[in-house]
Amino acid sequence: MSGGGLLVAGTTSDAGKSVVTAGICRWLVRQGVKVAPFKGQNMSLNSFVTREGAEIGRAQAMQAQAARVEPSALMNPVLLKPGSDRSSQVVLMGRPVGELSARGYHGGRQAALLDTVVGCLEELRGSYDAVICEGAGSPAEINLRRTDIVNMGIARAARLPVLVVGDIDRGGVFASFFGTTALLAPEDQELLAGYLVNKFRGDVSLLEPGLDMLKDLTGRATYGVLPFQHGLGIDEEDGLRVSLRGSVRESQTTAPVGEDVLRVAVCAVPLMSNFTDVDALAAEPGVVVRFVDRAEELVDADLVVLPGTRGTVKALQWLRERGLADALVRRAAEGRPVLGICGGYQVLGERIEDDVESRAGAVDGLGLLPVRVRFEREKTLARPVGEALGEHVEGYEIHHGVADVKGGEVFISDGRGHSLDGCRVGSVWGTHWHGSLEADGFRRAFLREVAAAAGRRFVPAPDTSFGALREEQLDRLGDLIEEHADTDALWRLIESGAPSGLPFIPPGAPA
């Protein structure tokens, strides 16, 4: 017998679908329900590698953690990784299968994947009591409905009830709820059970008359009003959505343990991927993390991070055009700390040979590390474990570039002095391993080295646990659902499907 299910859709992108899905998963697992997350198709540059070596969206990995289950490719069968505004790498069941233009994908390939997506969902429903699915963008994208496999397409194929989330902080939430409903075909409207208001500030009693009017207009209930809370946007999906220049990563408000704070500048390179790597730095008391795109913003930074990118050669060109490349070279000459992760590590090397990602051929890197990189068609997907700075470290690898290290000091080793990945020259470090900074002991040891090189009297807190902080965030999401949603009604939806007799709201989708 298949388990229950629910699709969490949104009036817009970034309405809160990911965190609501995670919150429902955490609420359910605390009730003793065996639950799994699911997103049929995801577009994101922030991805994760499962234990079986499959690449999925980081949001689904986070939701799996909320559900206290091991993430798998079944939870995100289709992942699109943008390489430009018009094309993406298609990752199917955790493995890349090629590059497609948006027109090519939506023109036929997407619809052909519906059976795969439905099959993965049904496999999960056969193993779990409930599967909480996340939609993408809006379910009322009428230009894409014919080939949809992530919103109403999967809802109708699997007979899932749909809950639509709206971000009231943006304004226009009532019009968005009504318009979303009225632009769906009658068969899709039958599955749209109701609404969930997200990011509300103020007195809920002032909102209630509008919710009553919305129910009179649509025949559908609002299943909860979630209050606005800072710091819940964990593991964002989209690094392309906004310019991150000058934005400060969510940081601990706790005062530093030592006399100084530590300032970290993250270069917001084009097609930035897995920028969630710096979340572990932002979690440290006294560490301030911000995203920058100007050379002058590196001057007062104690550490500069070059993050991952889906366009290594493009990022290198961008750094040179903005004067950041020269600033990084000056930093290295002065012994001031720089860390490159994945694509950022490749940029720091001597030479890049790329006939795969950019097809630019041979390109000179910044020359700060004795590394030569050659791009291979086969993507490296791994979950390695090792030792660095005398501490245990683990991470995950997602890259086409293969590094040939010609010198420098060992950075990450097997514990017996043999290098596993990356290298170090003075105060410049590089590694392909994402997630390594989440290892508490290694992160503290690294920050001590950075503080010493930067001349800062910064001391890492001795008891910061990134894993515990992540669990606290997920519990806060579960609390939001438990305290501010109609959980009895939610469970009825999950177990029994959309209520019968929901009215049709004209005009419906165009023919």
Salt bridges, closest charged atoms under 4 A:
ASP14 OD2 - ARG170 NH2 3.57
ASP14 OD2 - ARG241 NH1 3.45
GLU55 OE2 - LYS81 NZ 2.68
GLU55 OE1 - LYS379 NZ 2.82
GLU70 OE2 - ARG51 NE 3.28
GLU99 OE2 - ARG310 NH2 2.50
GLU122 OE2 - ARG125 NH1 3.57
GLU134 OE2 - LYS39 NZ 3.19
ASP167 OD2 - ARG170 NE 3.54
ASP167 OD2 - LYS199 NZ 3.62
ASP169 OD1 - ARG201 NE 2.84
ASP188 OD2 - ARG145 NE 2.89
ASP188 OD1 - ARG156 NE 2.98
ASP235 OD2 - ARG58 NH2 3.30
ASP235 OD1 - ARG470 NH2 3.30
GLU236 OE1 - ARG249 NH2 3.13
GLU237 OE2 - LYS39 NZ 3.15
GLU259 OE1 - ARG457 NE 3.00
ASP277 OD2 - HIS434 ND1 2.73
ASP279 OD1 - ARG249 NE 2.58
GLU284 OE2 - ARG443 NE 2.81
ASP293 OD1 - ARG245 NE 3.62
ASP293 OD2 - ARG322 NH1 3.64
GLU297 OE2 - ARG245 NH1 3.44
ASP300 OD1 - ARG290 NH2 3.03
ASP302 OD1 - ARG456 NE 2.72
GLU334 OE1 - ARG336 NH1 3.87
GLU350 OE1 - ARG372 NE 3.57
ASP364 OD1 - ARG351 NH1 2.78
GLU376 OE2 - ARG374 NE 2.65
GLU378 OE2 - ARG95 NH2 3.10
GLU394 OE1 - HIS392 NE2 2.96
GLU397 OE1 - HIS399 NE2 2.76
ASP404 OD2 - LYS406 NZ 2.91
ASP414 OD2 - ARG416 NH2 3.48
ASP414 OD2 - HIS418 ND1 3.19
ASP421 OD1 - HIS432 ND1 3.60
GLU438 OE2 - ARG58 NH2 3.88
ASP440 OD1 - ARG443 NH2 2.88
GLU449 OE1 - ARG424 NH2 2.83
GLU471 OE1 - ARG26 NH1 3.15
ASP475 OD1 - ARG26 NH1 2.84
ASP475 OD1 - ARG30 NH1 3.17
ASP479 OD1 - ARG30 NH2 2.91
GLU482 OE1 - ARG30 NH2 3.15
GLU483 OE1 - HIS484 NE2 3.95
